[in-house]
Amino acid sequence: MSATARVVAISGGIGGAKLALGLYRALPADSLMVACNTGDDFEHLGLSISPDLDTVLYTLAGIANPDTGWGRAGETWTFMQALESLGGETWFRLGDADLATHVERTCRLAAGEKLSAISEDFCTRLGVRARVVPMSDEPVRTMVHTDEGILPFQRYFVQNRCEPRVTGFSFHGAGDAHPSLPLWEALLADRLEAVVICPSNPFISIDPILAVPGLRGAIGDCGAPVVAVSPIIGGRAVKGPTAKMMAELGIPRSARAVAEHYEGLLTGFVLDESDEGAVGDLPCLTTRILMETEEDKTTLARQVLDFAGAIADKVR
Ligand code: FO1
């Protein structure tokens, strides 16, 4: 049985994985749990796909595709080419090596294994000494409400390239889901020193996690500081549709608006030095949060951990 984590990172895919990697390097081995959004998961070509779990797993394992941020480095695409030649669906691209992850996960789920157990085993097999786990073992599916109708997440994100105008989100299955056991145990453990909400999209990466009944309360009551890092820098998202969504939802495109989105949950907030400093009376760390280099990731992670330690006495 693995030790419970000292730090729990709450993460979506590519943006969150960068800080998760920094935390992984900044902390001793076996100290980090990354709890991933599974609202992006879907069944495609008969396979169970968990993009955010895989992005974090591959990133921590050092095998992520550096150009896309998703999928594996050095990937080949024979399967996709063969599928195309047969008239199959190719809008969602599964590389040959990545395909093995989806096939193995699908087989194990069909045999009754839990997604959390499969994810932890994949970590062990790929040499990752952190625990990468789903928010829940039950299916939760993000639905994007748009001016073109309600779209399943990957249809909106990949097939429609985030182009439809967003009016809201719903998380199918969330009401009946339970937090995954490893995440639940980590949030209840005395050993927990910080919860870090990674600079992921608040609406489509973090909100599905907070929508799992019990998780928002457990994070808020965990007894450790809860620190979020802004995904918005100077009014723009580093990557992805966060700023576009904020504009479409009538929310100011600012770091402050992100902090307000998490109102009642945070002990502290980390924002970029190019953004306005004050977020009410919430303790803030203003620093350079753009993670361009490998060193940037570790430096920011250390700053976030130090900041969490410094505001630990503010935990309610
Ligand atoms: N994103 C794309 O933009 N196009 C793809 O074809 C694509 C394939 C894909 C395959 C496996 C995987 O784990 C992720 C993949 N992603 C792809 C990324 C993913 O859909 C999104 O980045 C996340 O869901 C958002 O966090």
Boltz pocket constraint, residues with backbone or C-beta under 6 A from the ligand:
constraints:
  - pocket:
      binder: B
      contacts: [[A, 12], [A, 13], [A, 14], [A, 40], [A, 49], [A, 50], [A, 51], [A, 52], [A, 54], [A, 55], [A, 70], [A, 71], [A, 90], [A, 91], [A, 92], [A, 93], [A, 94], [A, 98], [A, 154], [A, 157], [A, 158]]
      max_distance: 6.0
